[in-house]
């Protein structure tokens, strides 16, 4: 059994004396683990940094086996992320959430393309928070918890949308909310692609997507806590807001 394609490195852990077990995200094979011989060596370890773009070849005797990877670097994103606090927090949030959310060996080609495009924006801090928000919405959609903000779940209206149902992820107008408004989540215009999307609005929108990650998706995955890296990203964005 073997295959070869580009992929994004998500996680690395030492295995035995000199090998490493890595997890990668690829277009056709999803989140996939394998052993890299010599992965802890001085020659190979520097290329095995989370977020790196790799040319990956996997081989195993049977499909269900862990198997072995051989890897070649395509491009590293380490220098960008280490030089900027927001970039490092963002990279860790993306890779951490993918490890947390993605089923093993299940293809998500659209999400893969969006992830690659997002990570290629790490050196553009002026647009990165909004790009990350769009990515997190895409992640929820691929996991089956996408938001439906096209019209009011109660009245069918497309104007005056002000809330999100915390249960269904559908938009609601003020009129449709009525006496239940205090039980609903606020709907920042940024979630609908409206306005200039300053960091404060993006942070508010991430509170909404965070609700569905915490309260809808995580329980389906065994109620594991979300990766701390996501909260560190929220804090990094909030510090930028406070700094003006």
C-alpha positions as CSV (number, residue, x, y, z in Angstrom):
1,X,0.0,0.0,0.0
2,X,1.4,3.4,-0.9
3,X,0.6,6.9,-2.0
4,X,2.3,10.3,-2.5
5,X,1.0,13.9,-2.4
6,X,1.7,17.2,-0.8
7,X,0.5,17.8,2.7
8,X,0.7,20.1,5.8
9,X,2.5,18.9,8.9
10,X,0.2,19.1,11.9
11,X,2.1,17.4,14.8
12,X,5.3,15.6,15.7
13,X,6.3,13.3,18.5
14,X,9.4,11.3,19.1
15,X,9.3,7.6,18.5
16,X,12.1,5.3,19.8
17,X,15.7,6.3,19.6
18,X,15.7,8.4,16.4
19,X,12.3,8.1,14.6
20,X,9.3,10.4,14.8
21,X,5.6,9.9,14.4
22,X,4.0,12.7,12.5
23,X,0.5,13.7,11.6
24,X,-0.2,15.4,8.3
25,X,-3.2,16.8,6.5
26,X,-3.4,15.9,2.8
27,X,-6.1,16.6,0.2
28,X,-6.9,13.0,-0.6
29,X,-6.1,11.1,2.6
30,X,-7.1,13.6,5.3
31,X,-5.4,13.5,8.7
32,X,-2.9,10.7,8.4
33,X,-0.2,9.5,10.8
34,X,3.0,7.6,10.0
35,X,6.6,7.0,11.1
36,X,9.5,8.9,9.8
37,X,12.8,7.0,10.1
38,X,15.4,9.4,11.5
39,X,12.8,12.0,12.2
40,X,14.5,13.1,15.4
41,X,17.9,13.4,13.7
42,X,19.7,16.7,13.0
43,X,19.2,16.3,9.3
44,X,15.4,15.7,9.3
45,X,14.1,17.2,12.5
46,X,14.4,20.9,11.3
47,X,12.0,20.3,8.4
48,X,9.4,18.7,10.7
49,X,8.0,21.9,12.1
50,X,4.1,22.2,12.4
51,X,2.7,24.1,9.4
52,X,5.4,23.0,7.0
53,X,4.4,22.1,3.5
54,X,5.8,18.7,2.6
55,X,6.0,16.3,-0.3
56,X,4.9,13.1,1.5
57,X,5.2,9.4,0.4
58,X,3.5,6.8,2.6
59,X,4.0,3.1,2.5
60,X,2.7,0.1,4.5
61,X,2.2,-3.6,4.0
62,X,-1.5,-3.2,4.8
63,X,-3.8,-0.2,4.6
64,X,-4.7,-0.3,8.3
65,X,-1.1,-0.2,9.4
66,X,0.6,2.9,10.7
67,X,3.1,2.8,7.9
68,X,6.2,4.9,7.1
69,X,6.5,8.3,5.6
70,X,9.4,9.7,3.6
71,X,9.2,13.5,3.4
72,X,10.8,16.3,1.4
73,X,10.4,20.0,2.2
74,X,8.3,22.1,-0.1
75,X,8.2,25.2,2.0
76,X,8.6,26.1,5.6
77,X,6.4,28.5,7.6
78,X,8.5,28.4,10.7
79,X,10.4,31.6,10.1
80,X,7.2,33.6,9.6
81,X,5.5,32.2,12.6
82,X,8.4,32.6,15.0
83,X,8.9,36.2,14.0
84,X,5.3,37.4,14.8
85,X,3.3,36.5,18.0
86,X,0.0,36.6,16.2
87,X,1.3,34.3,13.4
88,X,2.7,31.8,15.9
89,X,-0.6,31.8,17.8
90,X,-2.6,31.4,14.6
91,X,-0.4,28.6,13.3
92,X,-0.7,26.7,16.5
93,X,-4.5,27.2,16.6
94,X,-4.9,25.9,13.1
95,X,-2.8,22.8,13.5
96,X,-4.2,22.1,16.9
97,X,-7.8,22.3,15.8
98,X,-7.2,20.1,12.8
99,X,-5.7,17.4,15.0
100,X,-8.6,17.8,17.4
101,X,-11.4,17.8,14.8
102,X,-10.5,15.8,11.8
103,X,-11.3,12.1,11.7
104,X,-8.3,10.0,10.7
105,X,-7.9,9.2,7.0
106,X,-11.1,11.0,5.9
107,X,-10.6,13.3,2.9
108,X,-11.6,17.0,3.2
109,X,-10.2,18.5,0.0
110,X,-12.0,21.8,0.2
111,X,-10.9,22.4,3.8
112,X,-7.4,21.4,2.9
113,X,-7.2,24.0,0.1
114,X,-8.6,26.7,2.5
115,X,-6.0,25.7,5.2
116,X,-3.2,25.9,2.7
117,X,-4.4,29.4,1.6
118,X,-4.8,30.5,5.2
119,X,-1.3,29.4,6.2
120,X,0.2,31.2,3.2
121,X,-1.2,34.5,4.7
122,X,0.7,34.2,8.0
123,X,3.0,37.0,6.9
124,X,0.1,39.4,6.4
125,X,-1.1,40.3,10.0
126,X,-3.4,43.0,8.6
127,X,-5.7,40.4,7.0
128,X,-4.9,37.2,8.9
129,X,-7.6,37.5,11.7
130,X,-10.4,37.8,9.2
131,X,-9.0,35.0,7.1
132,X,-8.8,32.8,10.2
133,X,-12.4,33.5,11.0
134,X,-13.5,32.5,7.5
135,X,-11.4,29.3,7.9
136,X,-13.0,28.5,11.3
137,X,-16.4,28.8,9.7
138,X,-15.3,26.5,6.9
139,X,-14.0,24.0,9.5
140,X,-17.4,24.0,11.3
141,X,-19.2,23.5,8.0
142,X,-17.0,20.5,7.0
143,X,-17.6,19.0,10.5
144,X,-21.4,19.3,10.0
145,X,-22.0,22.3,12.2
146,X,-21.9,25.1,9.7
147,X,-23.8,28.4,10.3
148,X,-26.8,29.3,8.2
149,X,-26.9,33.1,8.1
150,X,-28.9,33.4,4.8
151,X,-32.3,34.2,6.4
152,X,-34.2,34.3,9.7
153,X,-35.1,30.9,11.0
154,X,-38.4,32.2,12.4
155,X,-39.7,34.7,9.8
156,X,-37.6,33.9,6.7
157,X,-36.5,37.5,6.4
158,X,-33.1,38.3,4.9
159,X,-32.8,41.8,6.4
160,X,-32.3,42.8,10.0
161,X,-30.6,39.6,11.1
162,X,-29.3,40.2,14.6
163,X,-28.9,36.9,16.4
164,X,-27.7,33.3,15.9
165,X,-29.5,30.3,17.5
166,X,-27.0,28.6,19.8
167,X,-28.7,25.3,19.0
168,X,-29.1,25.3,15.2
169,X,-26.6,27.9,14.1
170,X,-29.3,29.7,12.1
171,X,-29.7,33.5,12.0
172,X,-32.7,35.3,13.6
173,X,-34.0,38.8,13.3
174,X,-34.9,41.0,16.3
175,X,-38.6,40.6,15.5
176,X,-38.2,36.8,15.2
177,X,-36.3,36.6,18.5
178,X,-39.0,38.4,20.5
179,X,-38.8,37.5,24.2
180,X,-36.1,34.9,23.5
181,X,-33.5,37.4,22.5
182,X,-31.5,37.0,25.7
183,X,-31.1,33.2,24.9
184,X,-29.5,33.9,21.5
185,X,-26.0,34.7,20.4
186,X,-25.3,38.1,18.9
187,X,-24.6,38.1,15.2
188,X,-21.7,40.4,14.4
189,X,-21.9,41.8,10.8
190,X,-18.4,40.4,10.2
191,X,-19.8,36.8,10.2
192,X,-22.0,37.8,7.2
193,X,-19.1,39.4,5.4
194,X,-20.3,42.9,6.1
195,X,-18.3,45.9,7.3
196,X,-14.5,46.5,7.5
197,X,-13.9,43.6,9.9
198,X,-11.6,45.3,12.5
199,X,-10.0,43.0,15.0
200,X,-12.7,43.8,17.6
201,X,-15.4,42.6,15.3
202,X,-13.4,39.5,14.4
203,X,-12.9,38.7,18.1
204,X,-16.7,39.0,18.6
205,X,-17.4,36.7,15.7
206,X,-14.9,34.2,17.1
207,X,-16.9,34.0,20.3
208,X,-19.8,32.8,18.1
209,X,-17.8,30.2,16.2
210,X,-16.2,29.2,19.5
211,X,-19.6,28.4,21.0
212,X,-20.2,25.8,18.3
213,X,-16.8,24.4,18.6
214,X,-17.1,24.1,22.4
215,X,-20.8,23.2,22.8
216,X,-21.7,21.3,19.6
217,X,-18.6,19.8,18.0
218,X,-16.5,18.9,21.1
219,X,-19.2,16.8,22.7
220,X,-19.4,14.7,19.6
221,X,-15.7,14.0,19.9
222,X,-15.9,12.8,23.5
223,X,-16.1,16.1,25.2
224,X,-12.4,16.7,25.0
225,X,-11.4,20.3,25.7
226,X,-10.5,22.4,22.7
227,X,-6.8,23.0,22.2
228,X,-5.4,25.8,24.4
229,X,-3.8,27.2,21.2
230,X,-7.2,28.6,20.1
231,X,-7.6,30.6,23.3
232,X,-4.1,31.9,23.0
233,X,-5.0,33.2,19.5
234,X,-8.1,34.9,20.8
235,X,-5.9,36.5,23.5
236,X,-3.4,37.7,20.9
237,X,-6.1,39.3,18.8
238,X,-7.6,40.9,21.9
239,X,-4.2,42.4,22.8
240,X,-4.1,44.0,19.4
241,X,-7.5,45.5,20.0
242,X,-6.4,46.9,23.3
243,X,-3.2,48.3,21.8
244,X,-5.3,50.1,19.2
